[in-house]
């Protein structure tokens, strides 16, 4: 997968292996490939992205990724090396605050690993909630003390470095290390020396009320060490817990433990936090509030196993001592519905090799996985033990339960019987001999339904009842010509020509119902006649009449137009003309000169020599024109003629056409539907394009030659093919450079013309093989000539 995606090959002891053969590699060879990519700086996510872009299927990627993931020891760590992965934290820090490290959402097979790499969640403590009564005060905490009633006063005091609150006229009150609820009692007792009304009953006018709240929580410095992504010293809110600190450091690495995270306070282990219990049960045992100087210690893992197959959460799991297979499958969220739960097969490392171990369901609660176990949960067998199926022309096709004594008639009745399209003469029963080989048996559907010839069924039998209409070619009727909806229609018995015309939307304007041709298939043993033709007439009003021509299957009806009938044919004329616009052709032989006369003639500013005609391409196909793949080399495609352009510019000599001798001559073209005649205004420039140093417009001068215009455009470029210069005149005519011996004759120029200088064709140098081939061919020809002369 990986090397194929990046176009890398490597030679092994077995020869050269490309990406398409990676599924057949041994573990050691696959690791060798991965180490090569890893040394080049690729991460596994980058390789997977390239593989997807190269068209490798997700199934192939997942299969080889799982093989890499299942490799144990240092190798598995290398595959997912966090220091080389740009999606994880890589910058070391000594002091930081929560939430300052960016993370991307990743998906990892190690359960719990991606929980700490999700930037969409945050475990910063909520400062807007009421401070818990168990919160322990310390230096830096800020309290608001409000007194109201018979006396009013407000104090904003901070616990100083000595752990005391210093209130004016009262003296220091040492509260550091005390829970907030105990500190409130001590502060109240101290204030009674100044505010005697604190002890007065609630109904007394001398009553003084007191409220104490924390306005600002201090920060504590916590050291996070061990197998975490960013170890160091962190300044966190005093409301932070073990989980907050763990998230701030990026969470454990792939070598770190998720089950035995220790909180060390004053050199003693005071709590152990288990991430798995939090993720699975929401348990927060050991998730204590942090204090200044606490140490969070994340050691390496002790036992990890890999679970694959139909479980709800396959992956890599860390287990604690004495945990069983039953505990493991709690972390996987249990089995899927298609899992085989009676037996689990695993690979286990014993000494210097692996062995296969089977764990039956009865031992799940007592057997304990070992480090490195690869547990594969098997799926159920995709086979029915008591099923029969029926398909085809029945009302309820599908799979049904097989029961002893079930017959073919009983199965058809379970399927609510055959429908009206069923082919009653024959059905097919397919049975399995050994689960692989199959045998068939035909039966009469009608006899089975009538009970004359019923058949007993066996498990996994398949019954097929066919649609009688699908077994024969469906007859149709085709109508074209002067009808509104020419098409093919399903055959209907006793349908007449008038009926079919009505189905086809009726007659079009100009239709001649008295001239209708009907073509019919025939069987001619002499192979001389193809079809039989009938000339019929229809009622123009399509009213009910007797004696209509009755059609037979596959008849083709052609409704003709009246003699001489035709649609409008429209042409356009524009430019320097007296009355430009759209004109309908009055005669079939109307010519260019007639159109000019009908439009009032040319204006005084017309450049008659530059007039041109635009004619539609009758072979134009818009769908092919818009297609991405157009094979212009396919000479057999008729609708690709003339490169499938929609229209063409036809060069004409309007000056000669409008002369006395030109009207009606071969130069005066007969107009066709869609033609556009354009007469431009006076032209005074020549345009020079192509392989010249400075393509430009040059003023027309009748004394200039073609080379003069090219020189005024900077001259030929080094890539110009000078002998193939050609000119496109304003009327669309094209003239090319002619050559006689060593002399070139360039075309004459007229106002509005375009000079095009083509480029030389690309010529690559001959290869050594081509040179040797040409030389050998010349030598052979020389030897033949020598022999002929002798």
N, C-alpha and C positions, 0 to 999 in steps of 0.2 A: 504493500500500500504506500508506505512513506517514500521509498526511493523511486518507485514508479511515478509518484506524483511530482517529484522534483527532477525527474529525468536523470537520476544517478544510477550507475551500474557499478558493481564491484565483483572482482574475481575471487571465487572461493575455491576450496579443494575440489568441488564438484563441477567447476567451470563458471562461466559468466551467467549471472542470474539477473533478470530484469524484474521490474515491478510486478508484472503479471504472474511471476512464479513465486512470489513471497509467501503465499499460503502454504507452500510445500517445504518451507525452510524449517530447519531444526531451531530449537530455542537459542543455541549458541550462535548460529548464523544470523538469526534475527537480532540478537543483541549486538552483534558486530556491526550490522547495518545501523542500528540506532546510535551506537557510540560514534559512528562516523558523522551522522547528522548533528549529534549533540556537540561534537568537537567544532563543528562549523558555526555554532551559535544558534541553531534552530531550537525552538521550543515545540512541545507536542501540539499545542494549539495552533501554532503557525503551520506546522506540517499538515495538520488535519484540514486547515482552511485551503491550503494549496491543493490538497488531494481532492476536495470537493469541487474546486474550480476546474480541475483536470477531468472531471466526469466520473470519478471513482464513486461507487455506490456507498451509501451510509452503512449498509450491512457489512461490506468488506472492511470499511474503516473501523467499525465497532469490533469486528472479530479480531483483527490484528492488534487493536488497542487493548482488548481484553487480555490477549496473550502477553503483551508487554507488562500490563498491570499485574498479572498473576505471577510474574517472575519475582522470586523472593530475594532476601538479603539486600546487599548494597545496590544491586541492579535496580530494584524497584524504586529505590530512593533517587537514583540517577534519572529515571524516566520522568519523574515529576519533581525535579530539582527546583526548589522555589527561588533560589538565587538567580537562576537563568530565566525565570518566567517573568515577563514584564507585567503580568496581571497581579503579582503579589508584591508585598512590601520588601524593598531591597536596601533602603537607606538606613544605616544604623543610627540609633539615637540614644542619648544618655538621659535627657530630660525632655518631656513633651506633655501634652495634655490630651484628654480624650477627644476623639473625633477629628484629629488633625491629619490622619493618614488616609489617603484616598484608596478606595477599593473598587474593584469591578466585580460584577456578578459572575461567578464561575460555577461550574458543575464538576464535582470530583467524586470518585468512587469511594473514597474513604469517608465513612459516615461521620458527620460532624465537621468535616474540614471546610466545606463551602459555607457553613453557617457563619463563620467568622470572616468570610470574604465577600459578604453581600453588602453593597453600599446603600441598599434600600432600607436597611434596618439600623437602628441606633440604640445603644444601651446606656446612653448618658442619663444620669438620675434626673427626675423631674423636680426642679427647684420650686415649682408653684404649689406643690402639695404641702399639707401641714406637716411640720417636723414630728417624727414619731417620738413618743414619750420616753422610749429607751435610748434616744440619741445621747451620746456622751459628749459633753462640752470639752473644749480645749482652746489653747491660745489661737486667736484669730477669729473666733465666733463672735458675732455682733448681735446684741439683744436690744429690744425696744421695751422699756418699762413705762407703762402708762398708769398714772394715778388720777382719779377723778372722784367727784362727790363733794364732801365738805372742803377738800383741798384738791387742787389740780396741779399736775406737773408731768412732764415727759422727759425720759432719760434715754439717750442712745449711747450705750457703753459697749466696749469690746473687751473680751477676755485677753489680758496682757500676757507677756511672756512668763510671768510668775504664776499665771493661772487665776488671777484675781479680777473682779469687777470693781472699779473704783468710782463710786457714786459720791458726788459732793455732799459734804456734811455727814456722811455715814461711815466712810472708811472702806478699806478693801474687804471684798467678799470672795473667798477662795472657792471657786466652783470647778476648776479643771479636774477632769476625771470623773465628774458626777453626771448621772443621767439627768436629763432636762427636768423630769418630774421632781427629783430630789433637789435640784438646784432652785426650783421655784419656791419650795418650802423654806430653803435657807435665805433666799433673797427677801421673802415676805417677813421672815422673822427679823432680819436686819432693819427693814424699813419701819417696823413698828416702833423703833426708838425715836423716829421723827414723826410718823403719822400714827398717832394713837387711835384714830378713827378706824384703822384696819380691824380693830378688835370689837368695834361697836356693833350692836345688832342691826339687822337690815332695815328695821323701821326707824332707827335713830336718825335725827337730822344731822348728827355729827359723823354719820357713816362715810368711810373712805373706801373706794373700790380700787382693785389692783389687777393689772393684766400684764403678763410677761410673754413675749414671743421672740423667736429668732428671726432677725431681718436679713442676716447674711451669714452663709455657712462658710467655714474656713476650708482651705485646701490641705490635703495631707500628702506626704511624699511616700510613695510605695515603690519598692524595688521588685521588678518582675524578671526573674532569671530562669535559665534552663532552656528547654526546647520550645521557645516561642519565636514567632517571626521577627519581632523587634524587641529584644530584651533591653532593659535599661531602667532608669529611675523616672517615675511619672508623678506629676503633680495632679491629683484628682480631687474632686469634691469630696468632702467628708461624708457625704451621703452615699458614696459609691460603695458597691459590693464587689465580691470576688469576680462575678461575671462581668461587671463594668470594666474592671481592670484588665481582665483577660481579653475582652473585645478591643480595648484601647491598644493593646500590644499586638493585635493582629491574630491572636489565637495560637494554638499549638502548631508546630510544624508537622510534617508527615512522620517524623521520628518521635514526636512528643506524645505524651499520654493525654487522653481525654477523660480518663476514668479516675485518676488519682492525683488531682491538683491540690497541693498542700498550701495552707495559709500558716505561715510561721510568724509568731509574735513573741518578742523578747526571748528568742532562741528556742521556743517550744512550738510543737505542732498543735494548733488550736482548732483546726477544721480541715476536712477533706471534701472537695467539691467534685461531683460526678456529672459531667456534661451530658452523658447519655440519659441519665435519670431525669435531667431537666428537659431534654428534647422529647423523651418518650412519655413521661408521666407528669412533667411540670414540677417535679420535686425540686426544692431549693435547700436541701440539707447541705450545710457547709457554706452556703452563700452568704457569709457574714458581712456586716458593714466594716469597712476598712478603717484602720487607725494609722496615725503617723508612725512611720518606721516599720510597717508591716512588710513582710517578704512573701511574694507569691512564687512558689517553686513548682515548675512543670518539668518533671523528669521524663525519661524515655519510656516508651511503651514496653510492656512485657509479653503480651500475647495478642496476636492478630490473626484472623482467619478471613478467607474470601468465600463469599456465598454467591452463587450464580444459579440461573434457572428460573422457573416460574415462582418466584417469591415477589412480594409487593415492592420490596426495596433492595435489589441485589447490590452488592458492593463489598467493601472491606470493613471489618468490624474489629474493635478492640474488646477483649474480654478480661474480666477480673478473675482472680483465683476462685476456684470452686463454682464458677458459673457453668451451666450445662447447655446442651443443645436447645432445650426448651427456652432458656433465657435468651439465647442467640436469636431464635426465631421471633421473640417478642420485639427485638430491635429491628428486624426486617419487616415488621408489621404483619407477619404471618404469611401463609401460603396463598397463592392465587388459586382460583377455582379449578384450573387445569393441572394443578400440581399432584404428583403421586406422593402421598403422605405416609405410606406404609413403610418406606425404606429410603434412607438417605445414603448415598455413596460419596466417599471422600478420598482424596489423596493425602497421605500423611508421610512426613519425613521420619525415617527410622535409621539412625546411624548415618551411613553415607549414601542412602538411596531412598526411593519412595516406595510406598506400598498402598494398596487399595484396602479401605476399611468400610464395612457396611454397618450402619446404625439403624436397627429396626425401630418402629414407633414406640414399642414398649420400653426402650432404653433411653428415650429422649430426655427424660427428667433426671437420669442418673449419670449418663455418659458425659464426659467433659471434652470439649475441643482442645486441641493443642496448637501451639504457635506454628504458623505456616500451613495449617490445614487448608485444602482447597475443597470446598463443599459444593457438590453439584446436585441440585434438586431436580429430579427427573419429572417429565410431564406424563400425563396419562396417554394411553395408546389411542391413536385417532382411528378407532374402529368401532362400528356398531355391532352389538351382539344379537340384537333382536329387531332389526329393521328391514323393511321392504319398501320399495319405492315404485311409483307409477307416474308417468309423464305423458304429455301429448294431449289428445282431444278428450279430456275429462274435465269435469267442473272444478275439482279440487286436486290438482296434481301436487305431489310432494312425497315425503317420507312418512311411513306409518309403522306402528308397532306390530311386530310379528308375534302371533300367538299360535299355539298348537292347533292344528286343524284349519288354519286359514287357507282359503282357496282363492283362485283368481277372481271368481265371481264376487266373493266377499270383499276383496281389495277394491274392485271397481265400485261396489256399493259404498265402501268407506269414502271413496273419492266422489260421491254423489252422482255416480253414473257417467256414461259417455255423453258428449254434447252432440248437437245436430250436425257437426262437421266431421264426425268420426268416420273413418274408413272401416266398415263393418266386415269386410271380407278377410282381413288378415291383421294380426298383431304379432309382436315378438316378445318372448319371455327370455331374459338373459340370466343365467345362473352361474355361480362361481363354484368350481370344483375344489380347489385347494387354496382359495384366496388370491390366486394369481391368474391361473388359466380360467377362461370363461367358455361356456357353451350356450347356444341359443336354441330356441324351440318356437315355431310359429303356431298360431292358433286362430280360429275363426272367432272374431269378437261377437258376432251375432249368436253363434252356438253357445259360447260361454255365458252370455247374458240370459239366454233361454234355458240354461241348465242342461243342455244336451251333451256338452263335452267340457265339464269343469276340470280344473287342474289344481292339484295341491301345491302350495308354495313352500319354499325353504328360506331360512334367514339370508338376507342380502340379495334376494332376487330383485331384478329390475324389469318392470313391465312398460312397454312402449306401445301406445295406441296412436295411430297417425291421422292427420287431417287429410281428408280425401281431396281437398282443393290444392294442397301443397304437393301432391303427387303428380299433378298434370299441369301443363302450361295453361295459365289463365287466359281465356279468350278476351280480346279487346276489339274496339271499333275506333278507327282513326278518321278524323275529318280535318281538312285544311282548305285553304283558299279564302273565299270571300265570306267568312263567318267571323264573329267577334272573338270567339275563344277557340281557335284551332288547337286540338290536342288529341290524345288517346284516352278513351273512356272504357270502363268495364262493359263487357257484352251483356245485353239484356235480351231475353227471348221476345220475338214478335216486334222488335223495334224497327220502325220505318225510317226512310231518309228524312222526312219532315220531323220525326221525333228527335233524331240525332242533331239536326240543325237547331232545334229548340234547346236541346241540352248544351250545345256549343254557343249559346248566347244569341242566336238569331243571325239573320243575314246582315252583311255590311252594306253601306251605301255603294251602289254600282254593281251589286251582285246580280247575276242572271240565273234565276231559279229554273229556267227552262233548259239550261245546259249544265248537267251534273254528271260527272263520271264516277262509276263505282268499280273498283278493282277487287278481284276475288282470287284467293289461292286455288290452284287446281293441282291434281295429280296427273301428270302426263307421262305415260310409260315411254313415249318416243323422245322425251327430253327436248321437244321443240318449242312448246308453249310454256311461258312462265306464269302468266296470270290471265284471267278471263275478265274482259271489260264490258261494262253495261253503260249505255247512255240513257239517263232517266230525266224526268222533269219533276218539279215539286210545286206545291201550291205556294204562290208568293206571299199570301196572308198567313200561311201555316195553320189554317183552320182545319177542323176535323173533316176528313174525306175518306172515301173507301177506295180500295184498290191501290194503296201506297206500296212502294217497293220495299219489301221486307229484307232486312239485312241479315247476314250470316256471320259467324265468328271470323274475326280478323279481316273483315271488309275494310277497304280504305275509300273514303268519299272525298271527292274534290269538287268544290263549288266554284264555278268559273265567274269572272267578271264580264260585264257587257262589252261588246266590241268597241274598241276605241276609248274605253274609260281609263282614266288615269288620275293620280293625285296631282296637286299643284307642284310645280317645279320652280324654285325660287333661286335667284342669283342676287349678288350684291355688287354695287359699284360705289367707289369712294375716291377721295382725294380731290384733285383739281378738276371737278366736273360741275356742270351747271346745276343739276338736280341729283345729288348723290342719294343713295338709299337702296331699298330692297325692291326688286321687280320680279313679277311672275312671268315665266316664259309663255308666250302666246303660241308659238309654233315649235315643233320638235327640231327644226333645222335653224332655229334662231342663232345668229352669230354675234361675235364681239362688236362688229360695226353696227349691227341693229341695236344692241344695248346702248352704245354710245349715243346713237341718234335719239333713242327714246328718252335718254336722260338729259337731253339738251345740248350735247356736245361738250368739248373740253373748254376750260377757262383760259384766259390770256396768260396765266402764270403756269400753265401745265408743262411739265417736262415729259413730253410724249415719248421720247426715246427710252425713258426709264420705266414706262408702264409695265406692269406684270400681272399675271393671272395666278390665283391660288386655287388649286383643285383638290378636293377631298380624295383620300386614299380609299378605294372600295374594299381593300383587304384589311383595313385597320381593325384591330381588336383591342379594346380598352383594357380588358382584364390582363391580357398578355403584356400590354404596355406598362401596366402598374406592377407586374410581378417582379420579385427580386431576382429570380433566376430566369433569364431569357437567353436561350441558346441560339445565338445568331448564326452559328455554323450549321444548323440543321436545315439543309436544303429541301427536305421533304415537307416541312411545315409551310403550307400555303399561306396561312395568315401571318407569317413572319416576313413575307415579301417586302422588299424595299425597306428593310429594317423596321417595319411596323410603325412607320410615321403616320400621323393622322392626316397630314396634308402636305402638298408639295408646291413649290414655286415654279411656274411654267414660264419660260422666257418667250416673249412675243415681240413683234415689231409693229407697234401700234401706228407708227408713222406710215408704214407701207400699207397697213390694213385700211387706213382711212383715205388712202389715195384712190384715184378712179380705177386703177387696175387691180387694187388690192381687195376691194369689196367682193366677197364671195369666193376669193381665191383660197389656195391651200394655207395661206398665212392667217386667214380669217377663220379662226376655230369655231366649231359649233359648241355652244354652251351646254353644260350639264348641270344637274341639280346641285346646289351648294357652291357653285363657282363664285369667286370674289375677284373683281377687276379693280385694281388700284392704280391711279395716275398720280405720281408724286409731283411736288412743286419743283421749280428749277434747282438743279444741283450745281455747285461751284467748287467742290472739293473732291479729292481722291484720298481714300483711306488705305494706310499701309499697315499690315499686321503680320504676325508670325516671327520668323527668325531674323529680325533686324534689331539694331542696337537700341532704337527708340521708336516704337510703334507710334504713329501720329497721323493727323489729318493734314494734307498738303493742298494748297490752292491749285485748282486746275489751270493748266496752261497748255494750249494746244501745241506749243513748241517743245514741251518736255517729253522725253522718252520715259520708258518704264524705269530704266536705271537712274534717271534724274530724280524720280520720286523716291526710289530706295536710298539714294545718297542723301536726300534731304531728311531721311529718317535715320541717319547715322550709318547707313551701309549694312551689308550682310554681316550677320554674326558668324562666329567660327563653326557653328553647328548648322548653317543654312545649306540647303540643297539647291544651289543656284540654277541648275538646269531644269528644275521642275516648278519654277514660279508660274502661277496661274492667276487669272483675273476673273472676278465675278462682277458682271455688269449690273446696273441698276434694275434692268428688266429681268434678271435671273439667268441670263446666258452666261456660260463659262468658256473662257479661252485659255489655252495652256501654251507654254513655251515650246516652239518647234526647233528641231535641230537638223541641219544638213551638213554632213561632213564635220568640219571643225567650227561651223558657224551656227550661232543661235539667233532665232528670230522671235523677239518678244512680242506679246499681243499689243495691239493699239489700245489706247485708253480713251474713255469718254467720261464726262462728268458723272459723279456718283458711284464710280466703280470702286472696287475693293481689290487691292493687291495682296495676295497671300503667298508668303514665303515658307514652304514646308521645311521640316527639320530632317536631318539625315537619320536613317534608321540606326538603331543601336546595334553595334557589331562587337561581339565579344571576341577576344583573342582565341586562336586555335589552341586546343589542349595538345599535349604530347601525343596522345593516342590518335587524335584527328590528323595531326601532321604526318605521323607515320603512315596512316591509312591513305592519305592523299599521295604521299611519295610512292608508296607501294603500287597504287593504281597507275600513276604516271609511268613507272618502270615497266609495268605489265603492258601498257599500251605501246610503249616504245619497242618492246620485244616483239609484239605482234606485227607492228609496222615493218620492223627489220626483216622478219621472216617472210612477209608478203613481198617485200622488195626483192628478196633473194629468189 
